[in-house]
Amino acid sequence: MKEQQNSNIKFLNLIYQNAQMGLIGIDMVMKKLKNEKLAKLIDEQRREYEKFLSDVHEILIKYGAKEEEISKLKELSSKAMAMFMTMNKSDKEIAKLMMEGNQKGALEITAELHNYDGDDEEILSLAKRLLATEEHNLEEFKAYL
């Protein structure tokens, strides 16, 4: 039972960190966009990720656990990389970078869904919703290529 609970908490934290990484990417590109429609799309995605953070938080409370933030080193590294990769980039190039982030997030969640041996339907539903969101976001950016 304890092992199962740990598996659930681990998976929830992976979902949490996936959403955190999405927010870091979004925060780094928002100021650099010129296309208002693209900026609006990315802002909508920001709200989606914030909802995932909130949902994970609520489920973790049920388990008597707290969120595991991404490490400060990983956060700083991601911000520096995003700053470098978006320097002097067009909105088209930024959309492509965002797609790559969504694809990476989708791959991570897919792998974890396959490895998850728990039976908490709320967690499974949340993970599947995040996967669908990542895939949907990826598709939405295609219009800006």
C-alpha positions, -999 to +999 in steps of 0.1 A: +000+000+000+028+024+009+046+016-023+015+023-043+011+057-025+047+066-033+041+057-070+011+079-071+030+108-054+059+104-078+036+104-108+018+135-096+051+153-091+061+144-126+028+160-139+035+190-117+070+195-130+059+190-166+035+219-161+061+240-144+085+235-173+057+246-196+052+278-176+090+285-176+090+283-214+059+304-218+072+331-194+105+333-214+088+338-248+058+360-240+078+392-240+093+384-274+062+378-294+049+403-319+019+383-332-011+391-309-029+359-319+001+338-310+005+356-277-031+350-269-027+313-277+003+310-255-014+329-227-043+304-229-018+276-226-003+293-196-037+292-178-040+255-187-006+247-170-016+268-140-048+246-137-026+215-138-005+228-109-036+235-089-052+201-097-020+183-087-018+203-055-054+193-046-047+156-052-014+157-033-033+171-003-054+139-003-021+119-001-007+141+027+021+151+004+035+183-011+046+193-046+082+187-055+093+218-074+118+214-102+154+220-089+166+256-090+195+244-112+171+229-137+149+260-136+179+284-141+193+262-169+159+261-186+155+299-184+190+305-197+185+280-226+151+296-235+167+331-234+195+320-256+173+300-280+147+328-284+172+356-289+165+375-321+139+348-332+108+354-352+074+344-339+075+315-364+108+302-348+094+307-313+063+287-323+085+259-334+104+260-301+071+259-282+061+229-303+094+211-293+086+218-257+051+203-261+065+173-278+090+167-251+063+170-224+040+146-243+068+121-246+076+123-209+039+118-199+034+090-224+064+071-210+052+076-174+017+065-183+032+033-196+052+028-164+025+038-140+014+008-120-011+026-099-049+025-100-058+060-090-083+070-117-081+107-108-043+107-114-047+087-146-073+111-158-051+141-150-021+126-168-042+118-198-056+153-198-021+167-197-011+145-226-041+156-246-032+192-238+004+188-249-007+172-281-034+198-287-009+227-281+015+211-305-012+211-332-022+247-325+013+260-331+014+245-366-007+274-378+022+297-370+049+279-389 
